[in-house]
Amino acid sequence: QVQLVESGGGLVQPGGSLRLSCTASGIAVSAYAMYWYRQAPGKQRELVATITSGGSTDYVDSVKGRFTISRDRAKNLAYLQMMSLKPEDTAVYYCNARLLAWDYWGQGTQVTVSS
């Protein structure tokens, strides 16, 4: 059974940092493209960051220079390092793993940026 479990969310002040983790079981994250999405209240789910199986990364413009996606093959997890957080980064963040027809999602972790 495949599971993706996000952790690391919470309440942070503007300008602060958080690191989200996506722990995988049942798949090897090294073989999958890993994605972080977010969904704010009343808005559509948005793709935030991508890391391919080859290690290439991409980001939505609004987080470029502030967020970093990475993967730890030994621990079988993916990270989203978030810095210089803004109130508009407030959302539920979801981890997604995709390989061909296989598509797995985590349950999400809440990130709230507020003073």
C-alpha positions as CSV (number, residue, x, y, z in Angstrom):
1,Q,0.0,0.0,0.0
2,V,1.4,3.4,-1.0
3,Q,1.3,6.2,1.4
4,L,2.5,9.8,1.3
5,V,2.5,11.6,4.6
6,E,3.2,15.4,4.8
7,S,4.5,17.0,7.9
8,G,6.2,20.2,9.0
9,G,3.3,22.6,8.6
10,G,2.3,25.1,11.2
11,L,1.9,28.8,12.1
12,V,4.8,31.1,11.2
13,Q,5.2,34.8,11.1
14,P,5.8,36.7,7.8
15,G,9.4,36.4,6.9
16,G,9.8,33.1,8.7
17,S,10.7,29.7,7.4
18,L,9.3,26.2,7.4
19,R,10.4,22.9,6.0
20,L,7.8,20.5,4.8
21,S,8.5,16.8,4.5
22,C,6.8,14.1,2.4
23,T,7.5,10.7,3.7
24,A,6.8,7.9,1.3
25,S,6.1,4.2,1.9
26,G,5.4,1.6,-0.8
27,I,7.2,3.5,-3.5
28,A,10.8,4.8,-4.1
29,V,10.7,8.5,-4.4
30,S,13.8,8.4,-6.5
31,A,11.9,6.8,-9.3
32,Y,9.0,9.3,-9.3
33,A,8.6,12.9,-10.2
34,M,7.6,14.6,-6.9
35,Y,5.4,17.7,-6.7
36,W,4.2,20.1,-4.0
37,Y,0.8,21.7,-4.6
38,R,-1.1,24.1,-2.4
39,Q,-4.7,25.1,-2.0
40,A,-5.8,28.2,-0.3
41,P,-9.4,28.7,0.9
42,G,-11.7,29.5,-2.0
43,K,-8.9,28.9,-4.6
44,Q,-7.9,26.2,-7.0
45,R,-5.1,23.8,-6.2
46,E,-1.8,25.3,-7.5
47,L,1.4,23.5,-8.5
48,V,4.2,25.1,-6.4
49,A,7.3,23.0,-7.1
50,T,8.5,20.0,-9.1
51,I,11.5,17.7,-9.0
52,T,11.9,15.1,-11.7
53,S,13.4,11.7,-11.2
54,G,16.5,13.1,-12.8
55,G,16.7,15.9,-10.3
56,S,15.5,18.9,-12.4
57,T,13.4,21.4,-10.5
58,D,10.9,24.0,-11.3
59,Y,8.8,26.5,-9.4
60,V,5.8,28.7,-9.8
61,D,6.9,32.3,-10.3
62,S,5.5,33.4,-6.9
63,V,7.9,31.2,-4.9
64,K,11.0,31.3,-7.1
65,G,14.0,32.3,-4.9
66,R,12.1,31.5,-1.7
67,F,11.2,27.8,-1.9
68,T,13.4,24.8,-2.6
69,I,12.3,21.3,-3.4
70,S,14.6,18.4,-2.8
71,R,14.6,14.7,-2.3
72,D,16.5,12.4,0.1
73,R,16.8,9.0,-1.5
74,A,18.2,7.3,1.6
75,K,15.3,8.5,3.7
76,N,12.8,8.1,0.9
77,L,11.2,11.5,1.3
78,A,10.9,14.8,-0.4
79,Y,11.2,18.3,1.1
80,L,9.9,21.7,0.5
81,Q,12.1,24.3,2.2
82,M,10.1,27.6,2.4
83,M,11.8,30.9,3.3
84,S,10.7,34.5,3.5
85,L,7.1,33.3,3.9
86,K,4.3,35.7,3.1
87,P,0.7,35.7,4.2
88,E,-0.3,34.7,0.6
89,D,1.6,31.5,1.1
90,T,-1.1,30.4,3.6
91,A,-2.6,27.2,2.3
92,V,-2.9,23.4,2.7
93,Y,0.2,21.9,1.1
94,Y,0.0,18.6,-0.6
95,C,2.7,16.1,-1.8
96,N,2.2,14.3,-5.1
97,A,4.2,11.5,-6.6
98,R,3.8,10.5,-10.3
99,L,5.2,7.9,-12.6
100,L,3.4,7.0,-15.8
101,A,-0.1,6.0,-14.7
102,W,0.7,5.9,-11.0
103,D,-0.4,9.0,-9.2
104,Y,-0.3,9.3,-5.4
105,W,-1.3,12.1,-3.0
106,G,-0.8,12.9,0.6
107,Q,-3.4,14.2,3.0
108,G,-2.0,17.7,3.2
109,T,-0.4,19.9,5.9
110,Q,-1.6,23.3,6.8
111,V,0.7,26.3,6.5
112,T,-0.4,29.6,8.0
113,V,1.6,32.7,7.7
114,S,0.3,35.4,10.0
115,S,1.5,37.9,12.6
